[in-house]
Amino acid sequence: MDGMIVLNLLLVALFIGLTAFFVGAEFAILKVRMSRLDQLIAEGNKKAVKAKKVAQNLDYYLSACQLGITITALVLGALGEPTVERMLHPLFTRMEVPETLSTVLSYAIALSIITFLHVVIGELAPKTLAIQFSEKMTLLLAPPLYGFGKAMNPVIFVLNHSARILLRLFGVKPSGHETVYSEEELKLIVDQSYKSGEINQTELEYLKNIFDFEDRILKEIMIPKAKMVTIEANLPVSLVLERLERHSFTRYPVADGQQLIGYINSKELLTGIAAGRNRSLQEMTHPMPSFKETSSIRDVLIEMQRIRVHMAIVTTDIGVPCGLVTMEDILEEIVGDIRDEAVIAPKPVWQ
């Protein structure tokens, strides 16, 4: 085997490897999650910084991958098939195969071998690796792809600009990196993640509760007025203390007749008494917001977080108090039953 054939075979191997690089990089940057790259950057991973630059400019670097794949394919076609054919031709000559048939067989076998190596090693194997290990492959391949993209900037610019002009004629816009999923698609992803063991039963229930959270209203989770434990506004402190000892809740709504005027914090009340502060019940009553019973619990949660309150009045459409809702009641819709360590049984009506 002469030196030229050896050199050509080495070049064939090199360009098959380059094809594998560009195919792997293409599928990896399509598959990798941007949120995961952000997490790696926050952890100090320097490769993730370059990987994010590539993933953010997806249209450009996909063009770089396609350019690389095209170049390597053309080189393999021009170099690989003649080299293999040149190796096989003397064999057919010694076997006294007719010249015409020898040429056809050499070309057919050379084309089959190069195509097999190109498809299996250059395309299918790196594609599978990139899909299964997108994060690792992106971190590995993004830096050299970034360098190739910079070096081929003029060529990629011309090709991209030409493609955009063509696509614009058909009303097609360039694609971005982030994929937007509908709620139904997310539910399917969650179910598949549970079946594959990526999340456990508890996490599955939390996620399902979050999906259902949007459609729930206060009337479904509120504490009805008949079950509320209230403190009358004119009740003596001694009787208030008896009420606190009997129920052991953290917060109690304060009622003035049929109206709820606010709430008291039992810890604040007891601390004030222990410190010798002589304050009336009205002075320790904090205001409570009110929400209609048809309000979305999501909107109520956001508002209660904004104004930093743990308890709110629920009213009918005409403004008559009909119940109470606490932050605990809302959170239980997501995480399930919450127990106060100060209360063993039964579960408190509110805290």
Buried (B, 14 or more C-beta within 10 A) or exposed (E): EEEEEEEBBEBBEBBBEBBBBBBBBBBBBBBBBBEBBEEBBEEEBEBBBBBBBBBBBBBBBBBBBBBBBEBBBEBBBEBBBBBBBBBBBEEBEEEEBEEEEBBEBBBEBBBEBBBEBBEEBBBEBBBEBBBEBBBEBBBBBBBEBBEBBEEBEEEBEEBBEEBBEEEEEEEEEEEEBEEEEEEEEEBEEBBEBBEEEEBEEEEBBBBBBBEEBEEBBBBEBBBEBEEBBBBBBEBEBEEBBEBBEEBEBBBBBBBBEEEBBBBBBBEBBEEBBEEEEEEEBEEBBBEBEEBBBEBBBBEBBEBBEEEEBBBBBBBEEEEEBBBBBBBBBBEBBBEEEBEBEEBEEEEBBBB
